[in-house]
Amino acid sequence: VQLVESGGGLVQAGGSLRLSCTASGDPFSIDRMAWYRQTPGKQRELVASISGGHTTEYVDSVKGRFTISRDYAKNTADLQMNSLKPEDTAVYYCKAIVRVVTIEATKYLEVWGQGTLVTVSP
């Protein structure tokens, strides 16, 4: 599985952006997808995640503003970001937890995208 993010860019505070993460391979081998973000000098932070059953989780700072969704037909996980704030400025990364089943065992692998920059101006 490989991941490619798109949709980042520059937006004014209060605006919206939609990030998209497109995965290659079998969509049903992906157990969970998530969006993280990172700013210089800080640890990567989980922003939102979605399970195979479409159960979602959000960090408190984006609740009510961001929505994560998953489309099996397109093999994508999108992050709709509304009411953006300057503190949302970061590089956003997509992550997939891929389930690999072998005769010996079931393993779960983390796969990351290359990141896309979101800049929110005051």
Disulfide bonds with the S-S distance in Angstrom:
Cys21-Cys94 2.07
